[in-house]
Structure formats: structure tokens, C-alpha cells
Amino acid sequence: MKGWDRRALKPEAAGQVLRDVGFDRAIDDPEAAHGHFDRQGRLRRVHARYRGGWRVTLKIKADGSGDVSWVRKVKVVRIEVGG
């Protein structure tokens, strides 16, 4: 994202954008969010962090299409195998 400007976003604004594009796993707004803007000032990417470990990324292409992806961070549990 060379040349893109990273800016903090209001969580409620980021939450509304993500709900508008179909991210419906969280009713609440994210805890934190930031966006990347291209040289023309267009929003091109949104990253949001939700309570419960959800991380959401919205990528917006120059033609206005895009995709949204999400992942949930989980604690890894070690299980001893053997005997």
C-alpha cells in the first residue's frame, strides 16, 4: 500500500460501513478501526478489531467492487499426546 495514507476511523462509522457490505457477525461497532486512503483520497481499505477476537478487513478496488474477510483470533491450547 505504498503511497496510501493510513488514518484512524471512528468505530461507529467503520462498523456501519462493514454492516453495509454484509459483515453481520457483530451487532456492535468495533473497538478500533483504521482506513487506508489512496492518493485521490478514496477509501481503499478498512481494518477493524472487535471484542471477542474478530478482525475484519474490507478491500475496495478502484472500480468500486471489493471483498470483505474476517478471522477470529483464538487462544491456542496445547494438548499432550502419548502415554
C-alpha positions in Angstrom: 0.0 0.0 0.0 2.8 2.3 -0.9 1.6 5.8 -1.1 -1.6 5.2 0.7 -2.5 7.3 3.8 -3.4 5.4 7.0 -6.0 7.2 9.2 -7.9 6.3 12.3 -11.6 5.8 11.7 -14.4 6.4 14.1 -15.5 2.9 15.3 -19.2 3.7 14.7 -18.5 4.8 11.1 -16.3 1.8 10.3 -19.0 -0.5 11.9 -21.7 0.9 9.7 -19.6 0.6 6.5 -18.9 -3.1 7.4 -22.5 -3.9 8.1 -23.5 -2.2 4.8 -21.3 -4.6 2.9 -22.6 -7.6 4.7 -20.4 -8.2 7.7 -23.2 -9.2 10.1 -21.3 -11.3 12.7 -21.1 -8.3 15.1 -24.0 -6.2 16.1 -21.8 -3.8 18.0 -19.3 -1.4 16.5 -15.6 -2.3 16.5 -13.3 -1.4 19.4 -10.8 0.2 17.0 -10.6 0.8 13.2 -8.4 2.4 10.7 -8.6 3.0 7.0 -6.2 3.4 4.0 -6.9 6.2 1.5 -5.3 6.3 -2.0 -3.7 9.4 -3.4 -7.1 10.7 -4.7 -8.4 10.5 -1.1 -10.7 7.5 -1.8 -11.1 4.9 1.0 -9.5 1.7 -0.3 -9.2 -0.5 2.8 -10.8 -0.7 6.3 -9.4 -2.8 9.2 -11.5 -3.2 12.3 -10.9 -5.1 15.6 -14.0 -6.3 17.5 -14.4 -7.6 21.1 -14.2 -11.4 21.1 -11.2 -11.6 18.8 -12.8 -10.8 15.4 -10.6 -8.9 12.9 -12.3 -7.7 9.7 -10.7 -6.3 6.5 -12.6 -4.6 3.7 -10.7 -4.1 0.5 -12.2 -1.7 -2.1 -10.9 -1.8 -5.7 -10.7 1.3 -7.9 -13.8 0.2 -9.8 -15.8 0.3 -6.5 -16.1 -3.5 -6.1 -14.4 -5.2 -3.2 -14.3 -8.0 -0.7 -14.6 -8.5 3.0 -12.8 -11.0 5.0 -12.7 -11.9 8.7 -10.9 -14.0 11.1 -11.2 -14.7 14.8 -8.1 -14.8 16.9 -8.2 -17.7 19.3 -6.0 -18.9 22.2 -4.0 -22.0 21.2 -4.3 -24.8 23.7 -1.6 -27.4 23.9 -2.6 -31.0 24.2 -0.1 -33.6 25.3 -0.4 -36.8 23.3 1.1 -40.1 24.3 1.3 -42.2 27.3 
